[in-house]
Amino acid sequence: MLEEVLLAEPRGFCAGVDRAIEIVERALHKFGAPIYVRHEIVHNTYVVDDLKRKGAIFIEDLEDVPPGATLVFSAHGVSQAVRKEAAARGFSVFDATCPLVTKVHIEVAKLAREGYEFIMIGHKGHPEVEGTMGQLDHGIYLVEEVADVEHVEVRAGQPLAVVTQTTLSVDDAAEILAAVKRRFPDVRQPKQQDICYATQNRQDAVKVLAPDVDVVIVVGSPSSSNSNRLRELAERLGADAYMVDTADDLRPEWFEGKRRVGLTAGASAPEVLVAAVVARLRALGAVSVRSVAGPPERVHFPLPMGLGDKAMRELPN
């Protein structure tokens, strides 16, 4: 019988997601609807639908943005081609790219000027990967798994560096990086790992949580890379694990014969969804809810010029 819910700490929104959502909300408040956003601002259905109701229009092709409109780049970042097209079309642009993704872009541009080629560890088709690889028009090779490393063909005599998507499984990325280093012993690694602090912390929290529970629930949308990695990690650690967009996705049969449930949320999932899942678990029989202590997160990223606090003090809470 379901008795207890253990809440992972930390969980949910990271600083980059907070910043990206605030950029869209402040742009809507300052300039009025509609505000156009290239790609989902973050990968969460609830967040995107809420911003749509407020007047945000999410697009993939800049041809769908009218002349003179205000455009926001999503937290995942964009290629240089998208930046150039937006500038050529004369849009007023606010960049919500997570600063930790921007750090990777800057490193790629810097080392490319020094003659480096790159291996990128990431998932094909993910917008962050497309944005990072799109910082260059050649000389960057994607690997998704260990086996891909053997098929990379770099130009002879070129120095080589490795970068990673920020939302990968920490353990999987380490395994792939080890394979890269075996094949290319002189490869240059980032001074600090590219996987972001929030991804690392949420995975570490699941590693603490999963051995003490019978089932793990991850709050996150199917398109969220870091949420998917949390579910996979919990399964790897031996727990039954499910990912839900909302409390309505919970199935009572998941908890039959289970006494203790672990609950976490991906970095793009708001706490209101976690609270709704807790309420549903209580309705299914859970009598106690407690947090499992983890490292505090105090990271804060500044807003772009033109949307800062001084100009926007009238913004309602």
N, C-alpha and C positions, 0 to 999 in steps of 0.2 A: 504493500500500500504506500502511495506517495506521501512522504512526511516532510521533507525539507528541500528548500531551494538554496543553493550556494551561488552568490553573485560574484563574478570575476571582477577584479580590480587590477588595472584600469580596463574600461570597456567604452564602446561608443565613440562619439565625436572626438577627432583629433584637432590640433590647432589649424591644420591646413583646410580641413572641412569647415570648421567654424568660420574661418576667414572667407572662404569661397562663397558660402551662403550669405554672409553679411555683405559681401560686395554686391551681390544681386539685389538684396533687400534695400540697401542704401541707394543703389542706382535707381531702383523703382521709385523710392521716396523722393529722390532729388530731381529726376528727369521725367517721372511719370511712365505709365505703361504705354506701349509695350517696350520691354527690354529684351533684346535678342541674346541668346546664349548658345554658343557653339558646343554641341554635345551636351549630355546631361551634366549639370554643374558638378554633381557627385553621383555615384552609383547607388541611389536609394530611391525607390518608387515613392515613398511617402514625402520625402523632401522635394522631389521634382514636381509631384502633383500639387503640393502646397504652394510652390513658387508659380506654377501655372495659374492657379486661382488668383494670385496677386498680380498677374500680368506679364510674367516671363514667357517668352516663346522660345522653345528649344529647336534648334535646326542643326543639320549636318553640313549643308552646302551653303556657302556664303552668297550664292545667287538668290537664296530665299530671303535675304536681308535687304530691305529697301534703302535707297540712298539716304545718307544723313542720319541713319539710325545709330543707337547706342548698342554696342556689341560687347559681350563678356566672354572671354576664353575660359573654358572649364578648368577645374583643379588639376586635370590630368596633363595639361600642357598641349601645345600645338607645334607643328612643324614650321620651319622657316618659310615654306611655300604659303602656308595659311596666313602667317604674319604679313608677308608681302602683299598677298591678295587683299587682305583687310585694309592695309595702308593705301593700296591703289584705288580701292573703292571709296575711300574717304570716311570710313566709319569712325565714330568716337569709341575707342577701345579701352576697356578695363580688363586687366589681366589677372584672373583668379588662379593661375597656375600655382600649385603648392610650392613654396620657396625651396623645399627639399628636392622637388623635381627640377626646379630652375637651377639648383646647384649642380645637378647632373648635366644639364644642358650647357652650363658655363664651362664645366670641366671638359666636355666633349669638344666644344668650340676651341678652347685653349690648346688642348693637346693636338687637335687637328692642324692648327697653325704650326705646330712643331713637327708635323709629318706623321703623326700616329694614325694607324688604323685601329678599329675597335671590334671587340666581341661584346654583344649585348645579351645578357641573360634575361629572358622575359617571355611573355606569352604573345604569340602572333595574333594580331588583330586588336589587342588592347590599346585604347587610345593613348595611354602613357608611352607605350612602346613605339607607336606610330609617331608620336611627337618627338621622342628622343632620337629615334633613327632618322627622322626628318630634319634634324639639325644639320645633316650633311647630305650631299647628293651622291656620295659613293664612299666606300671604305668602312662600312659598318655592317657586321654580320650577326644575325640573330641565332641564338641557340636556346631551345626550350627544354632540352633534357641532355643527360650525359652523352647519349649516343650521337647527338648532333655535333659534338665537338670534333669528332673524327672527320667530319665532312667540311669543316671550315677551310677555305683556301685563301690565305692572305698573300699579298704580294711579297715576293722575295725581297729581303733587306729592309722592309718597313718595320719600324717599332710598333708594338701592339699594346693596347690597353683594354681593360675590361670594365664594363659598367653593368648595373643591374636595374631592373624595374624596382620601384621602391616598395611594392606590396607583395613580394614573393614570400613563399615559405622560407624561413631562415635556414632550416636544415637542408631543404632541396637546393637552395642557392649555393650553400657551402659545398654540397656534393658536386654540383656542376662546376663551381669554381676550382675545386681540386682537380677535376678532369682537365680543365683549361690549363692549369699550371703544369700538369704532367706533360701535356702536349707542347705547351709553349712556356718553358721554364722562365723566360725573361719577361713575361707579360707584366705590364704595370697594373697594379691594383689601386683602387681609390684610397686616399689617405684615411678616410673614414668610410665605413661600408655605406653603400647607397640605400640599402633597405632602411626605411625610416624608423625613428624611435617608437612611433605608435604601433606600427606593424610588429616590431620586436616585442614591445611590452605586452601587447594583446596575446601574442603567441606564448610568451613566457607565462602569462596568467593562466592560459589553458593547460599548460604543462603542469602547473600546480594543482589546478582544479580537477582535471580529468581522472586522475587515479583515485580520487575520493568520491566519485559519483557513479551512478549507474547509466545515466544518459546526459548528454550535453545538448543544449539548445543554443544555436547561434542566431541572433537577430541580424538579418542582412538580406539585401536583394540578390537575386541570382547573378546579376551583372557585376557584383562587387568582388573583385579579386581577393582582397584581404579577408573578407567574410568567408569565402570559399576555402581559403587556406586554414582558417580556424576550424571549420568543420572537418576537413581532411586530417588535421593534426589530432583532434579529439578521437577520431576513428583509429588513427594510427596508434594512439595510446591505449586503445582497448575499450573505449566507451562507445555505446550507441550514440550517434550524433545526427542531428537534423538542423537544417537552416530554414528559417521562417521569415517571410516579409512582414507579417503582422501576427497578432495573437490568433486571428481566425484560421491560420494555417496549422495550428497545433491539432494533433490527433490523439484522442484519449488512449488509443491502443498503444501508443509509444510508451506509456507510463504504466502499463499493466505489469504487476510484479516488480516495479521499480520503487525504491524507497527514497533515493536522493537524486535530485536534478541539479546540474550545473548550468548556469545561464551567463552568456556573454553577448557582446554585440560588436559588429564590425565598425571600423572607424568612420563610416558614413551613415550609421544608424542612430537616430535620435533617441534620447532617454525615454521619451514618451512611449515609444514602442516597447521598450524594456518593461516599463511600468504596466503596460497592458498585458504583456506576457505573464508577469508576476501575478496579476489579478486573475488571469485565466488558470494558472497553476494552483492558486489558492482554491478556486472553484472546483478544481479536479481533486482536491484533497490535501494539498500542502498546508501544513500548520505553522511552519516557521520559515523565515527568510533571513539569511545572514550573509554578510560580505566576507570575502576572503582577501585579506590585506595584500596590497601590491604597491609598487612605487608610485608616488604622486607625480602628476604631470603638470608642469607650470609653464609650458612652452606657449608663447604668444607671437603671432606674426603681424606686422603692421599692415594697414590697408594701403592701397595705391593712392597716389596724390589725387586730390579732387574728391575723395570719399572719406577723408580723415575725420577724426572726432571733432575738431574745432568747427569745421564747416557743417557738421551734422548733429549738433547737440540737441536739435529739436526732434530728432528721430525718436519715436515712442518706443518704450520697452516692450 
